[in-house]
Amino acid sequence: MRGYGADAPDPQWPNGAKAAVQFVLNYEEGGENCILHGDAASEAFLSDIPGAAQWPGQRHWNMESVYEYGSRAGFWRLHRLFTGAGIPLTIYGVATALARSPEQVQAMKDADWEIASHGLKWVEHKDMTEEEESAAIAEAVRLHTEVTGERPRGWYTGRCSVSTVRLVAEEGGFDYISDTYDDDLPYWRETGGRDQLIIPYTLEANDMRFANSPGWITGEHFFQYLKDAFDVIYAEGKAGAPKMMTIGLHCRLIGRPGKVAGLKRFIDYIQGFEGVWCPRRIDIAEHWAETHPPVKRERPSRMDREEFVTKFGSIFEHSPWIADRAFDLELGPAHDCAAGVHNALCRIFRTASEEERLGVLTAHPDLAGKLAAAGRLTAESTSEQSSAGLDMLTDEERESFTRLNTEYVEKHGFPFIIAVRDHNKASIMEAFHRRIHNDRATEFGEACRQVERIAQFRLQDLLP
């Protein structure tokens, strides 16, 4: 749920490109559900047949002919378009479809298009056992290698299960996996015992919406959506935050004349801009691995209790019980950052009893008080007080702090607490004089807010 957070990395696309626009052509024709392929029913997904449903035990002649259009006509129209434009494609090739299409496979290879794996068959994986799915993945790799002469380096299932990404990563031979739709940039995911590169795919900048509702009706609709997406991506790139745009295509859909016109218009449009990189997905994978290799860092959500409490037990002064209770919250990757751990710790602090919160307040030392003079502050408090120059007070300043500390504690029952990194000596003294006159309830609330602010700074020293 977090990803890169507010500050995504600069992908540093080749030649300073402001946008990477990547085209994927899904080659599924011949790999779809069909009783001729040993399936239990006909195909019902992604066609121009309204309300299509599977026909158990029967061939669906209309559906078969729609898919066949993709291999007979649509593929060659797209081949002419992209080779003519000088834009290389990534093919998501269903292994059994590739095996039934030798002429098209040769054309892909001659054009130097990447042929990634789109699974063994164009079927659902959700109901497979892990053993069945692992076997299907292995057979897809075997058949793909046999048919094309090279093993696939990229993988996209599409109709995947919750286990697919992990199982494909465990296969161990893929430069990237694309069974996610969750970002505008590639990222590394620790899965299957390895750092696996994920290059997210798209279901929205995708011609599949010619077959879905709501969706595209004309090629102009498709063009306008792609143009709007590109304009935003390109503007972000010019502003210093380049991204990746993926366009998903299918031979039997965009390969129709009335639809391909919108795609052709979009290609003509982006070729009028400088700084647009149109790579294959394997090119993105190689670039990312070289430019942004995986970086190991501590992940709070993966720590055991002892490690978590040891690491974060001092964030709230002398109150490790807060970290201990926070460990039992629903901590996930979204908490693997300063803001995430801060939120978890603050939830515990805010819902603690007033007596417990008072204990946290009284655990804080006086500002420039006796503990500081004796060198007995925690390392965090020592650093914080010195950052505001409280370790270099004049005799007069020290006397003023001592007097105010005494008056404040006598009135409120806890030390004056302020996030000194937000202040200097003068503003701290001004706040001291102002807040000492508050009633206890008001000051208790303010002190608690300052404790949370101090915790935020401390965590920012430890985590992204």
Backbone torsions as a table, in degrees:
resi	resn	phi	psi	omega
1	MET	NA	-5.6	-177.2
2	ARG	-108.5	-47.8	-177.2
3	GLY	64.1	-134.6	-179.6
4	TYR	-80.6	-8.1	-177.8
5	GLY	73.4	-152.9	-174.2
6	ALA	-71.2	-23.3	-173.1
7	ASP	-121.4	86.8	177.5
8	ALA	-69.1	149.6	-179.9
9	PRO	-70.7	154.8	171.8
10	ASP	-75.9	117.3	-177.6
11	PRO	-66.2	-18.1	-178.9
12	GLN	54.2	53.0	179.6
13	TRP	-56.7	150.6	-178.8
14	PRO	-53.6	141.5	178.0
15	ASN	58.8	26.6	176.7
16	GLY	68.0	26.4	-178.2
17	ALA	-57.5	142.6	-179.4
18	LYS	-88.3	-16.3	179.3
19	ALA	-154.7	142.2	171.0
20	ALA	-106.7	116.5	179.7
21	VAL	-111.1	116.0	-170.2
22	GLN	-120.7	129.7	-178.2
23	PHE	-105.3	130.9	175.7
24	VAL	-115.7	131.5	172.7
25	LEU	-112.2	113.9	178.7
26	ASN	-79.2	120.5	177.4
27	TYR	-106.9	98.7	-174.0
28	GLU	-116.5	-11.9	-173.6
29	GLU	-66.1	115.8	-174.9
30	GLY	105.7	-7.9	177.2
31	GLY	-114.5	3.5	-176.2
32	GLU	-77.0	168.5	175.8
33	ASN	-59.5	129.0	178.5
34	CYS	-164.4	137.8	-178.0
35	ILE	-66.5	-20.4	174.0
36	LEU	-66.2	-22.7	-179.9
37	HIS	-94.7	7.0	-178.7
38	GLY	88.2	10.2	179.3
39	ASP	-85.8	163.2	-176.0
40	ALA	-81.1	-17.0	-175.5
41	ALA	-155.6	173.0	179.1
42	SER	-79.8	169.8	178.8
43	GLU	-76.1	152.9	177.2
44	ALA	-139.7	7.4	-169.5
45	PHE	-113.0	136.0	172.5
46	LEU	55.9	69.1	172.5
47	SER	-143.4	176.0	177.9
48	ASP	-89.4	9.4	178.9
49	ILE	-85.8	113.8	-177.9
50	PRO	-62.9	135.3	174.5
51	GLY	62.0	28.6	-177.3
52	ALA	-60.8	141.0	176.5
53	ALA	-134.5	153.7	177.7
54	GLN	-65.0	144.0	174.7
55	TRP	-108.8	100.4	-178.6
56	PRO	-60.3	128.6	175.1
57	GLY	72.5	5.7	-178.3
58	GLN	-128.8	149.5	169.7
59	ARG	-77.9	143.5	176.7
60	HIS	-110.3	95.6	-171.6
61	TRP	-60.2	-40.9	179.9
62	ASN	-63.5	-43.7	179.9
63	MET	-63.3	-43.7	-180.0
64	GLU	-59.9	-38.9	-177.7
65	SER	-72.6	-31.3	175.7
66	VAL	-63.8	-46.2	177.8
67	TYR	-64.0	-38.4	-178.3
68	GLU	-66.4	-28.9	175.5
69	TYR	-57.4	-38.8	-179.1
70	GLY	-59.4	-42.0	-178.9
71	SER	-80.8	-35.5	-175.2
72	ARG	-77.1	-40.7	-171.2
73	ALA	-125.3	-48.9	-174.7
74	GLY	-59.8	-44.0	-178.5
75	PHE	-58.6	-44.7	-174.7
76	TRP	-71.6	-32.8	175.6
77	ARG	-64.0	-42.0	179.3
78	LEU	-71.4	-34.8	177.0
79	HIS	-60.6	-45.3	178.9
80	ARG	-64.7	-40.1	-177.9
81	LEU	-63.5	-50.1	-173.0
82	PHE	-78.4	-36.1	176.1
83	THR	-68.3	-35.1	177.2
84	GLY	-66.4	-33.1	-179.9
85	ALA	-85.2	-8.8	-179.3
86	GLY	71.6	27.7	-179.5
87	ILE	-109.5	120.0	179.6
88	PRO	-80.3	147.8	-179.2
89	LEU	-107.2	158.2	159.6
90	THR	-102.6	125.8	174.4
91	ILE	-92.9	126.7	165.3
92	TYR	-90.8	98.9	-172.8
93	GLY	-100.9	118.4	169.8
94	VAL	-69.0	127.3	-170.3
95	ALA	-57.8	-44.3	-179.2
96	THR	-69.7	-29.3	175.3
97	ALA	-68.6	-43.3	177.9
98	LEU	-61.3	-38.7	-178.8
99	ALA	-65.0	-24.8	-179.4
100	ARG	-95.9	6.6	-174.1
101	SER	-135.9	62.0	-175.1
102	PRO	-62.7	-35.4	-177.9
103	GLU	-69.3	-40.5	178.6
104	GLN	-67.0	-39.5	178.5
105	VAL	-61.2	-41.5	178.8
106	GLN	-63.8	-37.6	178.5
107	ALA	-66.7	-37.7	176.2
108	MET	-61.7	-46.1	-177.5
109	LYS	-67.2	-41.3	-179.9
110	ASP	-63.5	-30.1	179.7
111	ALA	-84.5	-2.0	-177.2
112	ASP	61.3	37.1	173.6
113	TRP	-82.1	146.2	173.8
114	GLU	-75.5	134.6	175.2
115	ILE	-112.0	98.4	177.2
116	ALA	-89.3	166.4	-178.4
117	SER	-89.1	135.5	175.6
118	HIS	-114.8	28.1	179.0
119	GLY	90.2	176.1	-178.8
120	LEU	-75.5	-46.6	179.3
121	LYS	-136.3	157.9	179.4
122	TRP	-86.7	71.6	-175.7
123	VAL	-135.7	166.1	178.5
124	GLU	-69.8	140.5	174.7
125	HIS	-103.4	-9.5	-169.3
126	LYS	-62.6	-28.4	-177.1
127	ASP	-99.0	3.1	177.4
128	MET	-77.0	145.8	167.5
129	THR	-71.4	163.6	179.0
130	GLU	-61.0	-35.5	178.9
131	GLU	-65.8	-42.3	179.1
132	GLU	-65.9	-41.3	-178.4
133	GLU	-69.2	-40.9	177.1
134	SER	-60.4	-40.2	178.5
135	ALA	-65.7	-39.0	179.0
136	ALA	-66.4	-38.7	177.6
137	ILE	-63.6	-45.9	-179.6
138	ALA	-62.9	-40.7	-179.7
139	GLU	-70.3	-33.9	176.3
140	ALA	-61.7	-44.3	178.9
141	VAL	-64.1	-43.1	-178.0
142	ARG	-62.7	-49.5	-176.5
143	LEU	-68.3	-41.7	178.0
144	HIS	-56.1	-46.5	-179.2
145	THR	-63.8	-40.2	179.9
146	GLU	-64.8	-40.6	-174.6
147	VAL	-78.8	-40.2	-174.0
148	THR	-97.7	-19.4	-178.0
149	GLY	92.2	-5.7	178.2
150	GLU	-141.4	143.6	176.4
151	ARG	-72.1	149.3	178.7
152	PRO	-71.0	144.3	177.5
153	ARG	-106.9	-10.5	176.2
154	GLY	-124.4	154.1	-177.9
155	TRP	-138.6	137.6	170.5
156	TYR	-148.0	119.7	179.5
157	THR	-85.6	-49.1	-176.2
158	GLY	86.6	-66.8	-178.5
159	ARG	-96.1	63.7	-165.9
160	CYS	-93.2	170.6	173.7
161	SER	-102.9	175.2	177.9
162	VAL	-67.9	-17.4	-177.5
163	SER	-96.8	-7.9	-168.7
164	THR	-58.0	-50.2	-175.2
165	VAL	-60.7	-43.5	179.7
166	ARG	-64.5	-43.2	-178.0
167	LEU	-66.8	-39.1	178.5
168	VAL	-67.5	-40.2	177.0
169	ALA	-62.1	-40.3	179.7
170	GLU	-66.2	-24.5	175.4
171	GLU	-59.5	-35.0	166.4
172	GLY	89.2	-2.1	-174.2
173	GLY	-113.3	11.9	-174.0
174	PHE	-105.7	131.0	175.9
175	ASP	-69.6	-29.1	178.6
176	TYR	-155.3	157.5	173.4
177	ILE	-126.5	143.3	-175.5
178	SER	-122.1	17.9	-179.5
179	ASP	-81.5	49.1	170.6
180	THR	-144.8	162.2	-178.2
181	TYR	-134.4	32.1	-160.7
182	ASP	-109.5	10.9	-179.6
183	ASP	-162.3	167.8	175.0
184	ASP	-101.0	3.2	179.4
185	LEU	-138.5	155.8	172.3
186	PRO	-65.6	161.9	175.3
187	TYR	-156.2	162.9	179.4
188	TRP	-97.0	138.5	178.0
189	ARG	-128.1	127.7	175.8
190	GLU	-80.4	109.2	-178.2
191	THR	-155.9	149.5	179.6
192	GLY	61.3	26.9	178.9
193	GLY	74.7	16.0	-179.7
194	ARG	-147.9	163.1	171.7
195	ASP	-81.9	109.9	-176.6
196	GLN	-106.0	127.4	176.5
197	LEU	-76.7	131.4	175.7
198	ILE	-111.0	125.4	171.9
199	ILE	-114.1	101.5	-173.9
200	PRO	-59.0	149.1	179.1
201	TYR	-105.3	-172.4	-176.7
202	THR	-135.3	142.4	169.5
203	LEU	-115.3	-1.6	-178.0
204	GLU	-105.1	-45.4	172.3
205	ALA	-84.5	64.5	-166.0
206	ASN	-146.1	133.3	-178.6
207	ASP	-69.6	-6.1	177.1
208	MET	-58.7	-21.2	-178.9
209	ARG	-77.3	-2.0	165.6
210	PHE	-72.1	-22.0	-176.3
211	ALA	-105.9	-2.7	-177.9
212	ASN	-119.9	160.7	175.4
213	SER	-121.8	130.4	-0.4
214	PRO	-74.8	150.2	-176.2
215	GLY	-162.1	-167.3	-178.6
216	TRP	-81.3	145.4	175.5
217	ILE	-108.6	-40.7	-178.1
218	THR	-125.1	163.6	174.9
219	GLY	-59.5	-31.1	179.2
220	GLU	-64.6	-37.6	176.1
221	HIS	-59.6	-46.1	-179.3
222	PHE	-62.4	-46.2	179.4
223	PHE	-58.8	-46.0	-175.6
224	GLN	-64.2	-39.1	178.8
225	TYR	-66.7	-45.7	178.8
226	LEU	-62.4	-41.6	179.0
227	LYS	-61.2	-46.3	-179.7
228	ASP	-61.7	-43.2	179.2
229	ALA	-63.0	-44.8	179.7
230	PHE	-62.6	-43.2	-178.5
231	ASP	-59.1	-40.3	178.6
232	VAL	-68.0	-46.8	-179.9
233	ILE	-61.0	-44.2	-177.7
234	TYR	-66.5	-40.4	178.2
235	ALA	-63.8	-39.9	176.8
236	GLU	-63.2	-39.3	177.8
237	GLY	-64.1	-41.0	178.0
238	LYS	-64.9	-28.6	179.8
239	ALA	-84.1	3.0	175.5
240	GLY	100.6	11.5	-180.0
241	ALA	-131.5	69.6	-178.5
242	PRO	-61.4	148.9	-179.5
243	LYS	-134.4	-175.1	179.2
244	MET	-119.4	138.1	174.3
245	MET	-120.3	127.9	178.6
246	THR	-111.7	137.8	175.0
247	ILE	-119.1	122.1	-179.3
248	GLY	-98.0	132.8	-174.8
249	LEU	-132.2	156.4	177.2
250	HIS	-136.6	135.5	-175.4
251	CYS	-56.6	-41.5	-174.3
252	ARG	-79.6	-11.2	-179.3
253	LEU	-103.4	-74.0	-177.8
254	ILE	-67.0	-16.4	179.3
255	GLY	-70.9	-9.5	176.5
256	ARG	-74.3	144.2	-173.9
257	PRO	-56.4	-43.5	-176.4
258	GLY	-70.5	-20.3	179.8
259	LYS	-92.7	-39.6	-175.4
260	VAL	-65.9	-21.2	179.1
261	ALA	-59.9	-39.2	178.6
262	GLY	-67.0	-38.7	178.0
263	LEU	-65.3	-44.0	179.4
264	LYS	-61.2	-39.6	178.8
265	ARG	-62.2	-39.1	-179.6
266	PHE	-68.0	-42.1	178.5
267	ILE	-61.5	-44.6	177.5
268	ASP	-59.9	-37.5	-177.4
269	TYR	-65.3	-51.2	-175.3
270	ILE	-70.9	-23.4	178.1
271	GLN	-74.7	-3.2	174.3
272	GLY	-90.4	1.8	-179.3
273	PHE	-110.4	147.5	171.5
274	GLU	-89.3	152.4	175.6
275	GLY	77.5	32.4	175.3
276	VAL	-113.9	119.3	-179.5
277	TRP	-101.1	125.5	179.8
278	CYS	-115.6	82.3	-175.0
279	PRO	-94.8	171.8	163.0
280	ARG	-80.8	162.3	-179.5
281	ARG	-66.0	-32.9	178.4
282	ILE	-65.5	-30.7	176.0
283	ASP	-66.4	-39.9	176.3
284	ILE	-63.8	-43.1	-179.1
285	ALA	-61.1	-45.6	-179.8
286	GLU	-64.7	-41.9	179.8
287	HIS	-63.6	-44.4	-176.6
288	TRP	-66.7	-41.5	-179.7
289	ALA	-62.5	-34.6	-179.8
290	GLU	-79.9	-39.8	-173.3
291	THR	-89.0	-34.1	-177.8
292	HIS	-132.4	66.9	179.1
293	PRO	-64.1	160.3	-179.1
294	PRO	-63.2	142.4	-179.6
295	VAL	-119.9	126.0	177.9
296	LYS	-79.8	133.8	174.9
297	ARG	-150.6	162.3	-180.0
298	GLU	-65.7	138.4	178.4
299	ARG	-122.6	104.5	-178.6
300	PRO	-52.3	-35.5	-176.8
301	SER	-68.4	-13.7	179.9
302	ARG	-105.9	1.9	179.9
303	MET	-77.5	151.4	169.2
304	ASP	-81.8	172.8	-173.5
305	ARG	-58.9	-47.3	-177.1
306	GLU	-60.7	-43.2	-179.7
307	GLU	-66.1	-40.9	-178.8
308	PHE	-64.2	-46.2	-178.0
309	VAL	-68.8	-38.4	177.6
310	THR	-62.3	-39.9	-176.5
311	LYS	-73.8	-39.5	-169.7
312	PHE	-118.5	5.5	-177.7
313	GLY	-66.5	-22.3	-178.4
314	SER	-98.4	3.0	-179.0
315	ILE	-62.9	-44.2	169.1
316	PHE	-95.9	120.3	-167.2
317	GLU	-46.8	118.0	175.1
318	HIS	51.8	36.6	-177.0
319	SER	-135.2	62.6	-178.1
320	PRO	-64.0	-16.2	178.9
321	TRP	-62.1	-26.0	178.4
322	ILE	-66.4	-46.9	177.7
323	ALA	-64.8	-37.4	-179.6
324	ASP	-61.8	-44.3	178.8
325	ARG	-71.9	-36.1	-179.5
326	ALA	-62.9	-29.5	180.0
327	PHE	-58.4	-27.6	-176.7
328	ASP	-86.2	-0.4	174.1
329	LEU	-75.8	173.2	179.3
330	GLU	-80.9	84.0	-178.7
331	LEU	-91.0	127.9	178.3
332	GLY	-134.9	-169.8	-179.8
333	PRO	-55.1	-27.5	178.3
334	ALA	-64.8	-17.6	179.5
335	HIS	-96.0	3.8	-178.7
336	ASP	-84.0	48.5	-179.7
337	CYS	-157.7	168.3	-178.1
338	ALA	-58.9	-44.3	-178.8
339	ALA	-64.7	-35.6	-178.2
340	GLY	-68.0	-48.5	179.2
341	VAL	-67.5	-38.0	178.4
342	HIS	-59.4	-44.1	179.6
343	ASN	-61.6	-43.1	-179.5
344	ALA	-64.7	-45.9	-179.7
345	LEU	-64.8	-41.1	-178.9
346	CYS	-66.7	-33.5	176.9
347	ARG	-59.4	-41.8	178.9
348	ILE	-67.8	-44.3	-179.7
349	PHE	-61.6	-44.1	-176.1
350	ARG	-68.3	-29.9	-177.3
351	THR	-97.0	2.3	176.3
352	ALA	-72.2	162.7	177.9
353	SER	-67.3	161.3	178.5
354	GLU	-61.7	-36.7	179.1
355	GLU	-63.4	-40.6	179.0
356	GLU	-67.2	-41.7	179.3
357	ARG	-66.7	-36.5	175.8
358	LEU	-61.8	-36.3	177.0
359	GLY	-62.3	-36.2	176.8
360	VAL	-66.8	-42.6	-179.7
361	LEU	-63.5	-45.4	-177.6
362	THR	-72.1	-14.5	175.6
363	ALA	-73.8	-15.8	179.9
364	HIS	-78.7	143.5	179.3
365	PRO	-80.3	159.3	171.0
366	ASP	-63.2	146.1	175.1
367	LEU	-68.2	125.4	178.7
368	ALA	53.4	36.0	-177.0
369	GLY	-93.6	-159.7	-174.2
370	LYS	-65.6	-37.1	179.9
371	LEU	-64.1	-38.2	178.4
372	ALA	-65.4	-43.3	-179.7
373	ALA	-63.4	-32.5	-178.6
374	ALA	-89.0	0.5	179.7
375	GLY	69.2	33.6	-175.2
376	ARG	-113.5	16.9	175.6
377	LEU	-76.1	158.8	169.7
378	THR	-64.1	160.8	180.0
379	ALA	-58.8	-39.3	-179.1
380	GLU	-64.4	-45.7	-179.0
381	SER	-66.2	-38.4	177.8
382	THR	-58.9	-47.2	-179.7
383	SER	-64.2	-42.2	-177.6
384	GLU	-66.2	-44.7	-178.6
385	GLN	-68.0	-36.3	179.2
386	SER	-69.7	-30.3	180.0
387	SER	-62.7	-26.0	178.4
388	ALA	-99.0	7.4	177.8
389	GLY	78.6	17.7	-178.5
390	LEU	-77.7	-5.4	175.9
391	ASP	-93.1	2.3	-178.3
392	MET	-133.8	55.8	-179.1
393	LEU	-87.6	150.7	169.8
394	THR	-75.7	166.3	178.4
395	ASP	-59.4	-38.8	-179.9
396	GLU	-65.8	-43.9	179.1
397	GLU	-64.0	-41.8	-179.9
398	ARG	-63.0	-39.9	178.4
399	GLU	-64.4	-40.1	178.9
400	SER	-64.4	-44.8	179.2
401	PHE	-62.1	-43.3	-179.4
402	THR	-60.9	-44.6	179.5
403	ARG	-63.5	-46.7	-178.9
404	LEU	-65.3	-41.7	177.5
405	ASN	-55.9	-45.8	-177.9
406	THR	-64.0	-46.3	179.9
407	GLU	-62.9	-41.4	-176.7
408	TYR	-64.6	-47.7	-178.3
409	VAL	-65.1	-38.8	178.8
410	GLU	-63.2	-36.0	-177.8
411	LYS	-80.6	-42.6	-170.0
412	HIS	-106.3	-21.6	178.1
413	GLY	87.5	10.8	176.0
414	PHE	-155.4	160.3	-176.1
415	PRO	-68.1	157.5	171.2
416	PHE	-69.9	122.7	-176.3
417	ILE	-120.6	132.0	178.2
418	ILE	-150.5	142.2	177.1
419	ALA	-75.5	94.7	-170.1
420	VAL	-65.3	-20.4	179.8
421	ARG	-68.4	-14.8	175.4
422	ASP	-87.2	-0.4	-168.4
423	HIS	-139.0	174.6	166.3
424	ASN	-121.9	-178.4	-177.3
425	LYS	-56.7	-42.7	-175.7
426	ALA	-65.7	-45.3	-177.9
427	SER	-72.2	-30.3	174.3
428	ILE	-63.6	-45.7	179.8
429	MET	-63.5	-39.2	178.6
430	GLU	-62.8	-43.6	178.7
431	ALA	-64.4	-38.6	178.6
432	PHE	-58.4	-50.7	-179.0
433	HIS	-63.5	-35.2	-178.7
434	ARG	-75.1	-46.8	-172.7
435	ARG	-76.9	-22.3	-177.5
436	ILE	-63.6	-20.2	-178.5
437	HIS	-90.5	-5.4	178.0
438	ASN	-67.0	158.0	171.2
439	ASP	-74.0	165.6	-172.3
440	ARG	-64.0	-40.9	-178.3
441	ALA	-62.2	-44.9	178.3
442	THR	-61.3	-44.6	-176.4
443	GLU	-72.2	-31.3	176.1
444	PHE	-62.1	-45.1	178.3
445	GLY	-63.3	-41.5	-179.9
446	GLU	-66.4	-41.0	178.9
447	ALA	-62.2	-39.8	178.1
448	CYS	-63.9	-40.4	177.7
449	ARG	-64.4	-37.4	179.1
450	GLN	-68.9	-36.3	176.2
451	VAL	-61.1	-42.5	178.7
452	GLU	-64.9	-38.3	179.0
453	ARG	-66.2	-40.8	176.3
454	ILE	-61.1	-42.5	178.7
455	ALA	-61.6	-38.2	178.8
456	GLN	-60.8	-46.4	178.4
457	PHE	-62.0	-43.0	-178.4
458	ARG	-62.7	-40.0	179.7
459	LEU	-70.2	-33.7	177.9
460	GLN	-65.3	-21.4	174.8
461	ASP	-76.4	-18.0	-174.2
462	LEU	-106.2	-30.9	-169.4
463	LEU	-131.1	161.2	175.8
464	PRO	-59.1	NA	NA
